[in-house]
Amino acid sequence: MKIRFTETVLRDANQSLIATRLPYDKFEPILETMDKAGFYSVECWGGATFDVCLRYLKEDPWERLRKIRAKMPNTKLQMLLRGQNILGYKHYSDDIVRRFVRASVENGIDIIRIFDALNDVNNLKTAVEETVKCGAEASGAISYTTSPVHTLSKYVETVKELAAMGVSSICIKDMAGILSPKAAYDLVSAIKDAVDLPLVLHTHCTTGLAFMTYLKAVEAGADVIDTAISPFSGGTSQPATETLEYTLREMGYDTGLNTDALIEMADYFKPIRAEYIADGTLNPISLTTDTQCLNYQIPGGMLSNLLSQLKMLGALDKFDAALAETPRVRKDMGYPPLVTPTSQLIGTQAVQNVLSDERYKNVGAELRAYCRGEYGRTPAPIDPEIRAKILGGEKPIEGRYADTLPEDIFQKAKETLGSTARSDEDVLSYIAFPQVAESFFEQRRAAEENVCKYSIERL
C-alpha cells in the first residue's frame, strides 16, 4: 500500500506560522536535499507567497520560482491558485487567468491546486482548462467547511463536476483544521466511490484533530497527504512530516520518503524557526491547539494575520471578541468557507464590527463587492437586510462576474508600464498587485543602479 506526501514548508507551513516571511536565501541551501527526499510534490508557490514576495521580501516571485525549479529538477513543484482570483483578492478576466496559468507552468510549476473560496465551480473552469492545456496537473480542490448547507452529498456533487472538467486529482482543502476523523473517513470514502481519481487531503493542526484525521483518511483510501517538516509543523500549520512517515511506515504503508533527507531538513529548519521566535514573527499563539476553531473556523494563515492586524491597531484585547464575531458574520454572508479571499473579508469585517458601536457601520470595498456578487454564488443566500444595508440600494449583478470584465487588460497594463516591464511576468505581477508591483519595480531599478555605481567606483 502506498501513501505519498506533499511537503508544505516552502508555502503553507510558513504562511500559517510566520505570515509567509520566509525569503529565498533562508531555504536555498536545503533545496537539493529536499529534491532527494522522495516527496510526491513540494508546495512552494502561490497562495500568499506572490504578494508577500513583492510587498515585504522584495523578491521577484517569478525569479524565486525559477531558482527553486533549478535546484529541484526531480520533484514536482506545486502551487495554490485561487481560481478566477488567481493569486489576488478579486476576480480577473479569463484572458488573465489563462495567461497566469501559462506563465506559472512555463516558469516551473507541475501541479496547480485550484480552489474557489465559495466552491463555485464556475470560478474554476477556466483555470482547470488552461492547466490541462499547458500539460500540467490540475488538482481540483473543494474548500471544506461545515454549515447547514455543506452536506456530504453537496461535496460529492461538486467533486463530480470537477472530474468532468478534466482535473487530474481531487483535493479536500481543510484550511481551518476542522475536518474530524469520522468526517474525513466518510468524505474520503464517498469521493473515492464517486470518482476514479487520486485523492489529496490538506489540513491544519489548529484544533488538534489533524494526525487522527489523516490516519482515518488514509484508511478510507486517501492517496496523498500534506505535511510540514517538524520545525514548521503543528499549531496553525500542518502535521509533522517525519511523525506521519514513521507512523504510516510502521503500519505497513510505502511512503517513498528518504528518512535521512528528512532528518537533514529538520536540522536545517530548526535554527530558522528559532530566529522567527526570537524576533517575534512567530507568535506563540500560532503554535498552540485551539479547539474553539471548531466553532469560528479560522484557517491558519488567517489566524496569524488576524493577530497581526489587531496588534497594529493596538487592539489585541479584542482578539476573543473578534473570534466570536467571525461565525456571526459568516452566517450573515451565506456561510462562505473561510479561505482566501473570503477569510480576509469575513475576518476584517468581524474586527470592524467589534471595534465599532454598530455592526456593519464600517464596511470595506471588498465586502461590498462580495455582496454585489463579484465573488460568485454564495453557498446560502446573504442576509437580505444586511445586504441591503451594505449595498444601499445598489442591485447585485446577475451571472458570472468574469464575463463582464474586459479582455484587453493585459495589453493596457503592458502599455502603461512601458519599459518598466521587462517581461510578460512583470505585467502579470502588476495586474495582480498594481501599487505593490510598481514599488517593487522602482526598488529593483534603484538597487541595480546602486550596484552599477559601486562597480564603476571600484574600477
C-alpha positions, 0 to 999 in steps of 0.5 A, spaced: 500 500 500 502 506 498 501 513 501 505 519 498 506 526 501 506 533 499 511 537 503 508 544 505 514 548 508 516 552 502 508 555 502 503 553 507 507 551 513 510 558 513 504 562 511 500 559 517 506 560 522 510 566 520 505 570 515 509 567 509 516 571 511 520 566 509 525 569 503 529 565 498 536 565 501 533 562 508 531 555 504 536 555 498 541 551 501 536 545 503 533 545 496 537 539 493 536 535 499 529 536 499 529 534 491 532 527 494 527 526 499 522 522 495 516 527 496 510 526 491 510 534 490 513 540 494 508 546 495 512 552 494 508 557 490 502 561 490 497 562 495 500 568 499 507 567 497 506 572 490 504 578 494 508 577 500 514 576 495 513 583 492 510 587 498 515 585 504 521 580 501 522 584 495 523 578 491 521 577 484 516 571 485 517 569 478 525 569 479 524 565 486 520 560 482 525 559 477 531 558 482 527 553 486 525 549 479 533 549 478 535 546 484 529 541 484 529 538 477 526 531 480 520 533 484 514 536 482 513 543 484 506 545 486 502 551 487 495 554 490 491 558 485 485 561 487 481 560 481 478 566 477 482 570 483 488 567 481 493 569 486 489 576 488 483 578 492 478 579 486 476 576 480 480 577 473 478 576 466 479 569 463 484 572 458 488 573 465 487 567 468 489 563 462 495 567 461 497 566 469 496 559 468 501 559 462 506 563 465 506 559 472 507 552 468 512 555 463 516 558 469 516 551 473 510 549 476 507 541 475 501 541 479 496 547 480 491 546 486 485 550 484 480 552 489 474 557 489 473 560 496 465 559 495 466 552 491 463 555 485 465 551 480 464 556 475 470 560 478 474 554 476 473 552 469 477 556 466 483 555 470 482 547 470 482 548 462 488 552 461 492 547 466 490 541 462 492 545 456 499 547 458 500 539 460 500 540 467 496 537 473 490 540 475 488 538 482 481 540 483 480 542 490 473 543 494 474 548 500 471 544 506 467 547 511 461 545 515 454 549 515 447 547 514 448 547 507 455 543 506 452 536 506 456 530 504 452 529 498 453 537 496 461 535 496 460 529 492 456 533 487 461 538 486 467 533 486 463 530 480 463 536 476 470 537 477 472 530 474 468 532 468 472 538 467 478 534 466 482 535 473 487 530 474 486 529 482 481 531 487 483 535 493 479 536 500 482 543 502 481 543 510 484 550 511 481 551 518 483 544 521 476 542 522 475 536 518 474 530 524 476 523 523 469 520 522 468 526 517 474 525 513 473 517 513 466 518 510 468 524 505 474 520 503 470 514 502 464 517 498 469 521 493 473 515 492 466 511 490 464 517 486 470 518 482 476 514 479 481 519 481 487 520 486 485 523 492 489 529 496 487 531 503 490 538 506 489 540 513 491 544 519 493 542 526 489 548 529 484 544 533 488 538 534 484 533 530 489 533 524 494 526 525 487 522 527 484 525 521 489 523 516 490 516 519 482 515 518 483 518 511 488 514 509 484 508 511 478 510 507 483 510 501 486 517 501 492 517 496 496 523 498 497 527 504 500 534 506 505 535 511 510 540 514 517 538 516 517 538 524 520 545 525 514 548 521 509 543 523 503 543 528 499 549 531 496 553 525 500 549 520 500 542 518 502 535 521 509 533 522 512 530 516 517 525 519 511 523 525 506 521 519 512 517 515 514 513 521 507 512 523 504 510 516 511 506 515 510 502 521 503 500 519 505 497 513 504 503 508 510 505 502 511 512 503 517 513 498 520 518 503 528 518 504 528 518 512 535 521 512 533 527 507 528 528 512 532 528 518 537 533 514 531 538 513 529 538 520 536 540 522 536 545 517 529 548 519 530 548 526 535 554 527 530 558 522 524 557 526 528 559 532 530 566 529 522 567 527 521 566 535 526 570 537 524 576 533 517 575 534 514 573 527 512 567 530 507 568 535 506 563 540 499 563 539 500 560 532 503 554 535 498 552 540 491 547 539 485 551 539 479 547 539 474 553 539 476 553 531 471 548 531 466 553 532 469 560 528 473 556 523 479 560 522 484 557 517 491 558 519 494 563 515 488 567 517 489 566 524 496 569 524 494 575 520 488 576 524 493 577 530 497 581 526 492 586 524 489 587 531 496 588 534 497 594 529 491 597 531 493 596 538 487 592 539 489 585 541 484 585 547 479 584 542 482 578 539 476 573 543 471 578 541 473 578 534 473 570 534 466 570 536 464 575 531 467 571 525 461 565 525 456 571 526 458 574 520 459 568 516 452 566 517 450 573 515 454 572 508 451 565 506 456 561 510 462 562 505 468 557 507 473 561 510 479 561 505 482 566 501 479 571 499 473 570 503 477 569 510 480 576 509 473 579 508 469 575 513 475 576 518 476 584 517 469 585 517 468 581 524 474 586 527 470 592 524 464 590 527 467 589 534 471 595 534 465 599 532 458 601 536 454 598 530 455 592 526 456 593 519 457 601 520 464 600 517 464 596 511 470 595 506 470 595 498 471 588 498 465 586 502 461 590 498 463 587 492 462 580 495 455 582 496 454 585 489 456 578 487 463 579 484 465 573 488 460 568 485 454 564 488 454 564 495 453 557 498 446 560 502 443 566 500 446 573 504 442 576 509 437 580 505 437 586 510 444 586 511 445 586 504 441 591 503 444 595 508 451 594 505 449 595 498 444 601 499 440 600 494 445 598 489 442 591 485 447 585 485 449 583 478 446 577 475 451 571 472 458 570 472 462 576 474 468 574 469 464 575 463 463 582 464 470 584 465 474 586 459 479 582 455 484 587 453 487 588 460 493 585 459 495 589 453 493 596 457 497 594 463 503 592 458 502 599 455 502 603 461 508 600 464 512 601 458 519 599 459 518 598 466 516 591 464 521 587 462 517 581 461 510 578 460 511 576 468 512 583 470 505 585 467 502 579 470 505 581 477 502 588 476 495 586 474 495 582 480 498 587 485 498 594 481 501 599 487 505 593 490 508 591 483 510 598 481 514 599 488 517 593 487 519 595 480 522 602 482 526 598 488 529 593 483 531 599 478 534 603 484 538 597 487 541 595 480 543 602 479 546 602 486 550 596 484 552 599 477 555 605 481 559 601 486 562 597 480 564 603 476 567 606 483 571 600 484 574 600 477 
